[in-house]
């Protein structure tokens, strides 16, 4: 029995796209593919007969309504600041003092969130009220209850190089002269879809390795430790190709459906996704940069996910800070190239050769480089294999340095076919048709 057969057969390479999602706010790219602006609701004061502002010789007259609103905002901000300070200091009683004492379910959830963030190792936690979102009345939760949109920032020790931004929605109400949280998951204010942060989903298990943190569901610590080993084995392969890596990386592998973004690739559920970590870069919280990614595994694949799937997603994580202007074939082809290279180095060379031969049939039909909008439609499940062979050809013919230079140049650009063509010609000295023709003649490394 040869080594490859003894090692077993890897799971069939299926749709594995790692989609970079900010998940914290509505985003607009404003420069270079790596600097972003945060969009939200207009918070300009509404001028009415009751809340008019009348200038005077000594300055504008502030109405009673405006004074009340200023007091409300100050009370909400103080509650958010106190809640974050309690998390930082590890003081549960102080943390709970900013929650509605009559809401037993909320208190239970808050205790669990507090315990989870302490267990994970949150180096930094803060809440920043989004200024562009006007506090909205929630009369069902109290006459003065207001929903607010919040940028929650968390930095995990040894994992995150900078605080990661997450958008959440809280409702606060005044109780005895203090503003308290009465709802920790206002859907409209949060505006973040069905997925939730792992520390919001009840009890968790945490497993750690060198530069890796895996969060799993209760009773699944064994699988968490397995994934740590798989992750540690995947990182060197990513570094060897990309010459980049995160200081640390978080892997979420939970049974809870709400741990998962529920993304599809080419009509199929993705095996995992790389969710972008974004960090605020200005004081008023309107701009941020991508500082890496976390990996979230589809709950249905959490017990079978291996180093090859993780290598694909870790490649997305490593390249994310460069920007998101690179063509899909280069993004996914690079990730597949790392995964197949790791397979080849792991006694699966015969399997890789078989896969290459199979995908070459799809390459024969290649007329142009795969187009972003129809990346999956044109080649269905072969789209990733086609992209892999294009990238493998570039790496084999021109070297990894040129491959990475092409990725970096296109990633920093806007999604413009003309700019992409120029980048390809600059780095490879080929036109698009010439590159397609060369790939069609390629027989493999």
C-alpha positions in Angstrom: 0.0 0.0 0.0 1.5 3.4 -1.0 1.7 6.4 1.3 -1.1 8.2 -0.4 -3.5 5.3 0.0 -2.4 4.8 3.6 -3.1 8.4 4.3 -6.7 8.1 3.0 -8.5 10.1 0.4 -9.2 13.8 1.1 -12.7 15.1 0.9 -13.7 16.0 -2.6 -12.8 19.6 -3.4 -16.1 21.4 -3.7 -17.2 25.0 -3.7 -15.1 26.7 -1.0 -15.1 30.4 -1.6 -14.2 32.5 1.4 -16.3 35.5 1.2 -14.9 38.7 2.9 -17.7 40.3 4.8 -17.4 43.3 7.1 -20.7 42.5 8.8 -20.5 45.7 10.9 -22.1 48.4 8.8 -23.1 49.5 5.3 -19.8 49.9 3.6 -18.5 52.0 0.7 -15.0 51.8 -0.7 -13.5 55.2 -1.0 -9.8 54.7 -1.8 -7.4 52.0 -2.8 -9.6 49.1 -1.9 -8.5 49.1 1.7 -10.0 52.3 3.2 -13.7 52.3 3.8 -16.4 54.7 5.0 -19.4 53.8 7.2 -22.8 54.8 5.9 -25.8 55.2 8.2 -28.9 57.2 8.9 -28.9 60.9 9.0 -28.8 62.2 12.5 -29.4 65.9 11.6 -31.7 67.5 14.2 -35.3 67.8 13.1 -36.6 71.4 13.2 -40.2 71.7 14.4 -42.4 74.3 16.1 -41.7 72.7 19.4 -37.9 72.2 19.0 -36.9 75.3 17.1 -33.5 77.0 17.6 -33.7 80.7 18.0 -30.5 82.8 17.8 -29.9 85.5 20.4 -27.3 88.1 21.2 -25.5 85.6 23.4 -25.8 82.6 21.1 -28.5 80.0 20.1 -31.3 79.3 22.6 -31.5 75.6 23.4 -35.0 74.3 23.8 -36.2 72.0 26.6 -36.6 69.2 24.1 -33.0 69.6 22.9 -31.7 69.7 26.5 -33.7 66.5 27.2 -32.2 64.8 24.2 -28.7 65.8 25.1 -29.2 64.4 28.6 -30.5 61.2 27.1 -27.5 60.8 24.8 -25.1 61.5 27.7 -26.9 58.9 29.8 -26.8 56.3 27.0 -23.1 56.9 26.3 -22.3 56.7 30.0 -24.0 53.3 30.2 -22.1 52.0 27.2 -18.8 53.2 28.6 -19.5 51.7 32.0 -20.5 48.3 30.5 -17.3 48.2 28.5 -15.2 49.2 31.5 -16.7 46.3 33.5 -15.8 43.9 30.7 -12.3 45.2 30.7 -11.8 45.0 34.4 -13.6 41.6 34.8 -16.3 43.0 37.2 -19.5 41.0 36.6 -21.5 43.0 39.1 -20.6 46.2 37.5 -21.4 44.8 34.0 -24.9 43.6 35.2 -25.6 46.9 36.8 -26.1 48.4 33.4 -28.8 45.8 32.5 -32.5 45.8 33.4 -32.7 44.1 36.8 -36.3 42.9 36.1 -35.4 41.1 32.8 -34.2 37.7 34.0 -33.5 36.4 30.5 -31.4 39.4 29.6 -29.4 39.1 32.8 -28.8 35.4 32.0 -27.6 36.2 28.5 -25.4 39.0 29.9 -23.8 36.7 32.4 -23.0 34.3 29.6 -21.6 37.0 27.3 -19.4 38.2 30.1 -18.1 34.7 30.8 -17.5 34.0 27.2 -15.5 37.2 26.5 -13.4 36.5 29.6 -12.8 32.9 28.5 -11.9 33.9 25.0 -9.4 36.4 26.3 -10.7 39.8 25.2 -7.8 42.3 25.5 -10.0 45.2 24.5 -13.8 45.8 24.5 -15.5 49.0 23.8 -18.9 50.3 22.6 -19.3 53.3 20.3 -22.7 54.7 19.5 -23.0 55.2 15.8 -23.6 59.0 15.4 -25.3 58.7 12.0 -28.1 56.6 13.6 -30.8 58.5 15.4 -32.0 56.8 18.6 -35.4 55.3 17.9 -38.3 55.0 20.2 -39.3 51.5 21.3 -42.5 52.1 23.3 -43.1 48.4 23.9 -40.0 48.4 26.1 -40.8 51.6 28.0 -42.1 55.1 27.4 -38.6 56.4 26.9 -36.9 53.3 25.6 -34.5 54.1 22.7 -32.8 51.7 20.2 -29.3 52.7 19.2 -26.8 51.3 16.7 -23.5 50.5 18.3 -20.0 49.7 17.0 -18.7 47.1 19.3 -14.9 46.7 19.2 -13.2 43.5 20.5 -9.5 42.6 20.4 -8.6 39.0 21.3 -5.3 38.5 23.1 -2.7 37.0 20.8 -5.1 36.9 17.8 -6.2 40.3 16.7 -3.6 43.0 15.9 -6.2 45.7 16.4 -9.8 45.9 17.7 -12.3 44.3 15.4 -15.5 46.1 14.6 -18.9 44.5 15.0 -22.2 46.3 14.6 -24.9 45.5 17.2 -28.2 47.0 18.3 -29.2 47.8 21.9 -32.3 49.3 23.3 -31.8 51.3 26.5 -34.3 52.9 28.8 -34.1 55.2 31.8 -34.7 53.5 35.2 -34.3 55.6 38.3 -32.2 58.3 36.7 -29.9 55.8 35.0 -29.9 54.4 31.4 -29.9 50.6 31.3 -29.9 48.0 28.5 -33.4 46.5 28.2 -32.8 44.7 24.9 -29.4 43.4 23.6 -30.4 42.5 20.1 -32.6 45.0 18.4 -32.9 43.7 14.8 -33.5 47.0 13.1 -30.8 48.9 14.9 -28.3 46.1 14.6 -29.0 45.6 10.9 -26.6 42.7 10.7 -28.6 39.7 9.4 -29.2 36.4 11.1 -25.6 35.6 12.1 -24.3 36.4 15.6 -20.9 36.6 17.3 -19.8 33.3 18.9 -19.9 34.8 22.4 -23.6 35.7 21.9 -24.7 32.1 21.3 -24.6 30.6 24.8 -21.9 28.4 26.4 -18.8 27.8 24.4 -15.6 25.7 24.4 -12.3 27.3 23.6 -9.2 25.6 22.3 -5.8 27.3 21.7 -2.7 26.6 19.7 0.2 28.6 18.3 -1.5 31.7 16.8 -4.8 29.9 16.6 -8.0 30.2 18.7 -10.9 27.8 18.0 -14.4 28.3 19.5 -16.6 25.3 19.5 -20.0 24.3 21.0 -20.3 22.7 24.5 -19.2 19.1 24.5 -17.1 19.5 21.3 -13.8 20.5 22.8 -12.2 17.4 21.2 -13.2 18.6 17.8 -11.9 22.1 18.8 -8.5 20.6 19.6 -8.5 18.7 16.3 -9.1 21.9 14.4 -6.3 23.6 16.2 -4.0 20.9 14.9 -5.4 21.2 11.4 -5.0 25.0 11.6 -1.4 24.9 12.8 -0.6 22.5 9.9 -2.3 24.9 7.4 -0.5 28.1 8.4 3.0 27.3 7.0 1.6 26.4 3.6 -0.2 29.8 3.5 2.9 31.7 4.5 5.1 29.8 2.0 3.0 31.0 -0.9 1.7 34.4 0.1 4.6 35.5 2.3 1.9 36.9 4.5 0.0 35.7 7.6 -2.0 37.1 10.4 -0.5 37.4 13.9 -3.2 35.1 15.0 -6.5 33.7 13.6 -9.9 32.9 15.1 -11.8 29.8 13.9 -15.4 29.5 14.7 -16.7 25.9 14.5 -20.1 25.8 16.3 -23.2 23.8 15.9 -25.4 26.8 16.3 -26.8 27.9 12.8 -26.5 31.5 13.9 -22.8 31.2 14.2 -22.8 30.9 10.4 -23.4 33.5 7.7 -25.3 31.0 5.6 -23.5 31.9 2.4 -23.8 30.1 -0.9 -21.2 29.7 -3.6 -22.5 28.9 -7.1 -25.8 27.6 -5.6 -24.0 25.5 -3.0 -23.5 26.1 0.7 -19.9 27.2 1.3 -17.8 25.0 3.5 -16.4 28.0 5.4 -16.1 31.7 5.0 -13.4 34.3 5.8 -15.1 37.2 7.4 -13.1 40.4 7.3 -11.8 42.0 10.5 -12.2 45.7 10.2 -10.7 48.3 12.5 -11.7 52.0 12.9 -9.1 54.5 11.7 -10.6 57.8 12.8 -12.0 59.3 16.0 -15.6 59.7 14.8 -15.9 56.1 13.7 -16.6 56.7 10.0 -13.6 55.1 8.3 -11.8 51.8 8.8 -9.3 49.4 7.4 -9.2 45.7 6.9 -6.7 44.0 9.3 -7.3 40.4 8.6 -10.2 37.8 8.8 -11.7 35.2 11.1 -12.8 31.9 9.7 -16.3 30.6 10.3 -17.0 27.0 9.4 -20.4 25.8 8.1 -21.9 23.9 11.1 -22.6 20.9 8.9 -18.9 20.6 8.1 -17.4 21.5 11.5 -16.4 17.9 12.3 -15.0 17.1 8.9 -13.2 20.4 8.0 -9.5 19.7 7.5 -6.2 21.6 7.0 -6.9 21.8 3.3 -10.1 23.7 3.7 -8.5 25.9 6.3 -5.5 26.6 4.1 -7.9 27.9 1.5 -9.7 30.2 4.0 -6.4 31.3 5.7 -5.2 32.4 2.3 -8.2 34.7 2.0 -7.4 36.0 5.5 -3.8 36.7 4.7 -4.7 38.6 1.5 -7.7 40.5 2.8 -5.8 43.6 4.0 -4.5 44.1 0.4 -8.0 45.1 -0.8 -10.9 43.5 -2.6 -10.3 44.6 -6.2 -8.7 41.4 -7.4 -10.6 39.3 -9.9 -12.5 36.3 -8.5 -10.5 33.9 -10.5 -7.3 35.2 -8.9 -8.8 35.4 -5.4 -10.2 31.8 -5.5 -7.4 30.4 -7.7 -4.8 31.6 -5.2 -6.6 30.0 -2.3 -7.1 26.7 -4.2 -3.4 26.8 -5.3 -2.3 26.9 -1.6 -4.8 24.1 -0.7 -3.7 21.8 -3.6 0.0 22.5 -2.9 -0.6 21.4 0.7 -2.3 18.3 -0.6 0.6 17.6 -2.9 3.0 17.9 0.1 0.8 15.7 2.2 1.1 12.5 0.2 -1.8 13.2 -2.0 0.1 13.8 -5.2 -1.8 11.2 -7.2 -5.1 12.8 -6.1 -3.8 16.2 -7.2 -2.8 14.9 -10.5 -6.2 13.3 -11.1 -7.9 16.6 -10.2 -5.6 18.5 -12.6 -6.5 16.2 -15.4 -10.2 16.4 -14.7 -10.2 20.2 -14.6 -8.2 20.4 -17.8 -11.3 19.4 -19.6 -13.1 22.5 -18.4 -10.0 24.6 -19.3 -10.4 23.5 -22.9 -13.6 25.5 -23.1 -11.9 28.6 -21.7 -12.5 31.5 -24.1 -11.7 34.5 -21.8 -10.5 34.7 -18.2 -13.4 33.9 -15.9 -15.6 36.9 -15.3 -16.5 37.9 -11.8 -20.3 38.0 -12.2 -20.6 34.6 -13.8 -17.6 33.0 -12.2 -19.8 30.1 -10.9 -22.3 30.1 -13.7 -19.9 29.6 -16.6 -18.1 26.6 -15.1 -20.5 25.5 -12.3 -18.5 23.3 -9.9 -15.4 23.5 -12.1 -15.0 27.2 -11.5 -12.6 26.7 -8.6 -10.6 24.1 -10.5 -10.3 26.4 -13.6 -9.1 29.3 -11.4 -6.6 27.0 -9.7 -5.0 25.9 -13.0 -4.7 29.6 -14.1 -3.0 30.5 -10.9 -0.8 27.4 -10.9 0.3 28.3 -14.4 1.3 31.8 -13.3 3.2 30.5 -10.2 4.9 27.8 -12.2 5.9 30.0 -15.2 6.6 33.3 -13.4 7.2 32.4 -9.8 5.4 33.2 -6.5 6.8 36.8 -6.3 5.1 37.7 -9.6 1.9 35.9 -8.6 1.8 37.9 -5.4 2.7 41.1 -7.1 -0.2 40.6 -9.5 -2.6 39.9 -6.6 -1.4 43.0 -4.7 -1.7 45.3 -7.7 -5.2 44.2 -8.7 -6.5 44.0 -5.1 -5.6 47.6 -4.5 -7.5 48.7 -7.6 -11.2 49.3 -8.2 -13.1 46.6 -10.1 -12.1 47.9 -13.5 -11.4 45.4 -16.4 -9.1 48.0 -18.1 -6.9 48.3 -14.9 -6.8 44.5 -14.5 -5.7 44.1 -18.1 -2.9 46.6 -17.5 -1.8 44.8 -14.4 -1.7 41.5 -16.1 0.3 42.9 -19.0 2.7 44.7 -16.6 3.3 41.6 -14.4 3.2 38.8 -17.0 3.9 40.7 -20.3 0.8 39.0 -21.7 -2.6 40.1 -22.9 -5.7 38.4 -21.5 -6.2 36.2 -24.7 -2.5 35.3 -24.6 -2.8 34.2 -20.9 -5.8 32.1 -21.8 -4.0 30.5 -24.7 -1.0 29.7 -22.5 -3.2 28.1 -19.7 -4.9 25.9 -22.3 -1.5 24.5 -23.3 -0.4 24.1 -19.7 0.0 20.5 -18.6 0.9 21.1 -14.9 3.9 21.7 -12.8 
